Amino acid sequence: MKKGQGAQKNEINRFDRYTFEAEDEDFEKVKTSFTEVFPKTIVNEVKSPDLRMEYSMNPYQGCEHGCSYCFARPTHEYWGFSAGLDFERKIMVKKNAPELLEKFFQKRNYVPKTIMLSGNTDCYQPAERQFEITRKILKVCLDYRHPLSILSKNALVLRDLDLLKPMAEQNLVSVGLSIPTINEEIRRKMEPRTSSTYNKLKAIEILSENQIPTMAMVAPVIPGLTSDESLNILKTVSEAGAQTFGYSLIRLNDTVEPVFVNWINAKFPDRAQKVLNLIRSMRGGKLGEKRYHERYKGEGNIAEMIHNTFALGRRKFFADKEMPKLSSENFTGTKTQQLRFF
């Protein structure tokens, strides 16, 4: 059993013709490495019909947080890496992201719409302490008066209060904290290098006190492991100051499936089969689901019970709360670039 990580080994890359399987002891010596990559664009247009966001942006590829269930794991395979340990220990860094974002804003016919930071891997993962790419992105958005929504599992977001506060004053930013559990023992196993439960809740409290719109993302909901916490989570985050919440049911697509199966067998052997069977009951006998809309709904009694629980939680703890809509009315576009000449 590997400590401090989600993946228990490197899974075979489904695109590789040949594979090399290292011995387990080799992985114990592998340290996290960072590789600078040079993308030509940084803003992604989101075309999925069941997602509300229109644009997303990811300053890092791969994530040190080590969540076994992360839906982004298979994207690492396109870079020639494994969705297992490689995803957590081989991090690609996009240092040119702020410059690319500025060029994107300067497009002549660009119509500003809220960008999600991040839509894939965490923009405040531990690497951000060193590289500060997310902080530089915030500065660009503040300069251009461009709306931005942030989603993270890390209380490091509080480092940037000096930028988030003036953005919030102009209705340019909202922050979401991912809190799938408030059981610290489960959190340490499920999200080994994220912020503690206490620090996440404290971050919601501090952000709210500073008038920064804040939400909680209860995802993924794992039946038989975290699903019994749902109402308690909603009560707790509401009391901390969250203005709304989102949630999603766990789905284990592609290479996420073997990573999660190995993880839960290693970390929770007493309930592993129960959890996997409950997931299958929501996914038509499978562990994954890719169909639009259906991937978030699930099916069967367990899925219905979870949806009803969150509906009750919304009525009970968030009835009088709502998130403000972010504004793009003051977007400066090329004006910011022109002013820099003076």
N, C-alpha and C positions, 0 to 999 in steps of 0.2 A: 504494500500500500504506500503510494507516494504522498508525502505531506506537503502542504502548501501549494498544491496545484490541482487543477481539475482533471486533465487528461492523465491516465495512468501509463500511457505509452504513446508512441507515434503510430497512428493508423496509416494504412497503405493509401497512398494518393491514387484516387480512381483514374487519373489521367496518365499515370506512369506505366510504361511498358515493363520496366524492370524495377525491382525494389531491393532495398538493403535493410535488413532488420538488425539493429544493434542490440547487444545484450542489455539487460535492465540496468546493470551497474554503470554503463556508459552514460545514461541519462542523469544519474546523480551528480556527475561532474560537469554537466553542461550549464553554462551560465547564460543569462539573457544577453542577446546581441542586438545591436541596432544598426540598420543599414539605411543610408539615405537613398531615396528613389526620387525620380524627377518626372512626375506626371505632367502632361500638357494642359490638363484641366483639373479643377478641384471641386466644382459644383456639379452634382449629378441630378438630372431631371428624373423624378420618381414617376413612373408610369403605371404602377400597380393600382388597379381600380378600387382596391379595398383599403388603401392608405390615404390619410388626409393630407399628408405633407406633399408639396410639389417639388421641393428641392432638398437635397441632403448634402452633407460635406463631411469628409473624414480625414483628419490630419495624420492619422496613423492606420497602418494595416497590421492586423494581429493585435492581441491584447494581453497584457500581463495579469489581468485580474483572474484569469483561470477558471471561469465559469464553465462547467462541463456541458451545460445545455445551450451554449451560445449559438444562435442561428448563423452567425457570421463565420464560423469555423470553416465550412467548405470553401469560402472565398480564398482561403490561403492556398488551396490546391492549384489555383490558376497561376500562382507565382512559382510553382514547383515545390512547394513545401507540404508538410502533413497538416491535417486539421487537428492532430493530437497535440503533442508537446511542442512541436514547431510553432503552432499558433500562439502559444504563450511565451515562447522563448526567442523567437526570431521576429523581431518587430521592425517593420519598415516605416521610415520617418519621412514625411513630406515637408521638408523645411521651406520649400518655395510656395507653400499653400497661401500665405498672406498676399504675396505678389500676384499669384494666379487669381485670387479672389478680387483683388483690386481691378485687374484687367477685365474680369467678368462684369463688374459693376460699371465699367466705362464703355461697355458696348452701346452703340448708338441707339438701338431700338429695345434695349433691355427694359422690361417692366418688372419692378421690384415686387417680390413675394417672399414670405417668410422662409428662411432656410433652416433646416434641422441640423443641428450639430450635436451629436453625430447620428447618422442613420444606420451605422454599421458597428464599428468598434469605438470604444470609449475615448472621448476627447480629453478626459481628465485622468486617464490611467497613469500609473506611477511615472512613466517616461516624460509626462508633461512637466514634472518638476524640473527636469534637466533641459528640455528643449523649448518650452514656453511657446509652442506654436499656437495653441488655442488662445493664449493671452494676446498674441499678435493679431489673431483673427478678430478678437473682440475689439481691438483698437481700430481696425479697418472698418468694421461695422459701425462703430461709434462715429468715426470720421465721416462716413457716407450716410449716416442716419438710416441704416438698413435693418429691418427686423430680423431677429434670430431667436430660435428656440433651442434650448440646450437640454440634453438628457444624459445623465451620468450616474454611476454608482459610487462616486468618490467625492468626499467632502472637500477635496482640494479646490473645488469651485469657489470656496470662500476666500481663497487667495486673491481673487479678482473682483472683490467687492467695490474697489475704487473705480472699476470700469462698469460693472453691472448697475450700480446705483444711478449714474447719469444716463445710462441707456434706459433704465426703467422709468426715469422721470420723463422721458420722451416716448414712452410706450413702445420700446424697441426690443424688449427681451423678456423671455420667461424661462424658468429653470425647472426641470423635472429630476427628481431623485428616484432611482430605481430601488424599491424596497420589496422584494419578494417574500421576505420573512423578517420578523422581529425577534426570533429565537436565535440568540447569539451563538449557541452551540451549533445549530444547523447552518447559520450564516458562515461560520468559519470553515465548514466542510464544503459548502455549496459555492461560496464566493471567496476563496481563500485569500486573495490579495486586494479585496475591496475595502472600503472604509467600514468600521464597525457599525453595528446597528445604532449605538448611542450617537456616534459622530454623524451618521446620516440624518437622524432625527434632529440633532442639534443644528445641522446645516439648514434644514427646513425652517426651523425656528428663527435662526439668524437672518436668513433670506427674507422671510416674511416680515420680521421686525424692521427690515430696511426697505420695505415696500416694493420688493421684487416679486412679481407673480410666480407662485411656486405650486407644483403639483407632485403627486407621488405616482409612480408606475409600479403596480403590483404584478410583476412578470418575471418568469412565468409562474402560473399557478400549477403546482404539482400535486395531483391527487394522492392522498395517502402519505404525503410528506409535509406540505405547507398549506394545503387547502383548508384545514381546520382553523387556520389563523386569520382568515380573510376579514371577518368582522372586527377582530381585535386590531388588525393592521389599520383598517380604515378609521377606526375610532382614534387610534394613537396618532396617525399622521394628520387627522383633522385637528386634534388638540394642539399639535405642534405648529399649525398654521397653514397647512396645505389647502389650496382653494378648490382643487378638484383632484381626480385620480383617473388612471387608466388601468387596464389589466388585460392579460392574454393567457390562454391555456397553453400548456407546454406542447410542443410538437418537435419531433426528432427527425429532421430530414437529412437524407444523404449520410455524410460521415459523422454528423452529430450523433446519430444513433449508437454506433459502437463506442464512441467516447463516453456518452452518458451511461450506457449499459455497464461498461467496465467500471465507471466511477461509482454508481450506486451499489454495485455488488461489492466493491471494496470498502465504501464508507458506511453503507447501511445494509449489511448482509441479511439482517433479520427481517427487513421489510421490502427488499429489492423486488422480489417477484410480485408482491402485492401491488407495488407502485407501477411496475411495468404493465401488469394486467389491467389496472385502472386506466392507464393511458391508452391502452389498446381499446378499451371499452368506449373511449371518446373519439377514437380515430378509425372506426370501422374495422377493427381487428389488427390494425397496423400501429406503428409508433409515430409515423410522420403523416403530414398532410400538406399538399402543395396547391390544391384548388383554391382560387381566389374566393374570398368571403367564407367559404367552408373552413379554411385553415384557422380562422379565429373563433368560429362558432362551436365546432365540435359537434358531437351527437350523443344521444343516449341519456340515461338518467343522471349520470355523474356530471356531465357537462351542463345539463339543465339546472341541477342543484347549485353548481358554482355560479351560473349566471343569475339565478334567483337570489343567491346570497349577496352578490355585489349590488343588485338592484335594491335590496333591502338596506344595505350599507349606504347607498347614495341617498335614499330617502331619510335615513336616520341621522347621518353625520354630515351630509353635504347639501341638504335641502335649501339652505339660504346662502350658498356659496357659488361663485362662478369665476372663471378666468377672463380677464379683459382681452379683447382682440387686439393683436399687435398692429401697429400703424406703419404704413410705408409712405404716408403723405409728404413727409419732409425729406425724402430721399434726395440727395444732392447730385448724384450721377457724376457727370464730367465736371461739374462746378468745383468739386473738391480738388480735382487734378489741376484745374486752371488757377485756383487760389494759391496753390503751392509755388507758382512762378513768382509770386509777389512777396 
